[in-house]
Amino acid sequence: MKEIFERRSIRKYTSSPVSNSDIENLLRAAMSAPSGYNQRLWEFIIIKDKNIMSAITEIHPYSQMLKEAPLAIVVCGNLEKEKHADDWSSYWDQDCAAATENILIEAQYLGLGAVWISAYPRKDVVDGLKKLLKLPIKVIPLSMISIGHPAEKKETPDRYDKQKIHINKW
Ligand SMILES: Cc1cc2nc3c(=O)[nH]c(=O)nc-3n(C[C@H](O)[C@H](O)[C@H](O)COP(=O)(O)O)c2cc1C
């Protein structure tokens, strides 16, 4: 699938906004991701407000591209809805990572540029985002995705590495 092979992190954007139909497609892609026990513990915060974008750049040193981005989506896990909370098998972070990757691939398909910005497990970033975005106690930001119309082009290196593959045993 060419969108997977051609996707790169895009951190420079034109000033054009991302359309509402594109935003809906990004969210539909996110919510089509697989999830542990099919619990879909994700929640999504759509950010277009420049003041909030700017405040995030104060919290996270590697999020400066948000100053130019017309859109960010913060992907959060909602542990309030976790039915296996006492179990060892809470998969909220993996659910949210799968949703994040789906957004990146859908963005590539739509001709948009995007980059995954870390949140969890960086405590300073998680705490800063929780305060800024008024997240409930049991809602944890896993990632942010900065999205816009691309103003940079990147090569697509071949990262296939046979040495990473182990047949049957290490
Ligand atoms: C878990 C994770 C966290 C990341 N955090 C950041 C980040 O905070 N800031 C950033 O600019 N890029 C971040 N990235 C993007 C990586 O730097 C990027 O995916 C990597 O360098 C490979 O480049 P590519 O995406 O263009 O293929 C993150 C990617 C992942 C998967």
The ligand as an SDF file (V2000), in Angstrom:
LIG
                    3D

 31 33  0  0  0  0  0  0  0  0999 V2000
    6.1810    7.2780   19.6300 C   0  0  0  0  0  0  0  0  0  0  0  0
    6.6630    8.3850   18.7220 C   0  0  0  0  0  0  0  0  0  0  0  0
    6.9400    9.6090   19.2670 C   0  0  0  0  0  0  0  0  0  0  0  0
    7.3670   10.6600   18.4430 C   0  0  0  0  0  0  0  0  0  0  0  0
    7.5540   11.9110   18.9970 N   0  0  0  0  0  0  0  0  0  0  0  0
    7.9000   12.9290   18.2000 C   0  0  0  0  0  0  0  0  0  0  0  0
    7.9850   14.2460   18.7380 C   0  0  0  0  0  0  0  0  0  0  0  0
    7.7330   14.4690   19.9200 O   0  0  0  0  0  0  0  0  0  0  0  0
    8.3210   15.2540   17.8960 N   0  0  0  0  0  0  0  0  0  0  0  0
    8.5950   15.0430   16.5730 C   0  0  0  0  0  0  0  0  0  0  0  0
    8.9040   16.0200   15.8630 O   0  0  0  0  0  0  0  0  0  0  0  0
    8.5270   13.7900   16.0290 N   0  0  0  0  0  0  0  0  0  0  0  0
    8.1710   12.7420   16.8070 C   0  0  0  0  0  0  0  0  0  0  0  0
    8.0230   11.4960   16.2690 N   0  0  0  0  0  0  0  0  0  0  0  0
    8.2800   11.2870   14.8250 C   0  0  0  0  0  0  0  0  0  0  0  0
    9.6190   10.5510   14.6190 C   0  0  0  0  0  0  0  0  0  0  0  0
   10.6800   11.4370   14.8640 O   0  0  0  0  0  0  0  0  0  0  0  0
    9.6680    9.9990   13.1680 C   0  0  0  0  0  0  0  0  0  0  0  0
    8.5800    9.1220   12.9530 O   0  0  0  0  0  0  0  0  0  0  0  0
   10.9790    9.2770   12.8830 C   0  0  0  0  0  0  0  0  0  0  0  0
   12.0690   10.1600   12.9330 O   0  0  0  0  0  0  0  0  0  0  0  0
   10.9770    8.6000   11.5080 C   0  0  0  0  0  0  0  0  0  0  0  0
   10.7580    9.5480   10.4840 O   0  0  0  0  0  0  0  0  0  0  0  0
    9.4830    9.4560    9.4970 P   0  0  0  0  0  0  0  0  0  0  0  0
    8.2290    9.5230   10.3280 O   0  0  0  0  0  0  0  0  0  0  0  0
    9.6120   10.6420    8.5690 O   0  0  0  0  0  0  0  0  0  0  0  0
    9.5520    8.1650    8.7440 O   0  0  0  0  0  0  0  0  0  0  0  0
    7.5660   10.4430   17.0490 C   0  0  0  0  0  0  0  0  0  0  0  0
    7.2590    9.1900   16.5150 C   0  0  0  0  0  0  0  0  0  0  0  0
    6.7930    8.1880   17.3310 C   0  0  0  0  0  0  0  0  0  0  0  0
    6.4080    6.8460   16.7090 C   0  0  0  0  0  0  0  0  0  0  0  0
  1  2  1  0
  2  3  1  0
  2 30  2  0
  3  4  2  0
  4  5  1  0
  4 28  1  0
  5  6  2  0
  6  7  1  0
  6 13  1  0
  7  8  2  0
  7  9  1  0
  9 10  1  0
 10 11  2  0
 10 12  1  0
 12 13  2  0
 13 14  1  0
 14 15  1  0
 14 28  1  0
 15 16  1  0
 16 17  1  0
 16 18  1  0
 18 19  1  0
 18 20  1  0
 20 21  1  0
 20 22  1  0
 22 23  1  0
 23 24  1  0
 24 25  2  0
 24 26  1  0
 24 27  1  0
 28 29  2  0
 29 30  1  0
 30 31  1  0
M  END
$$$$
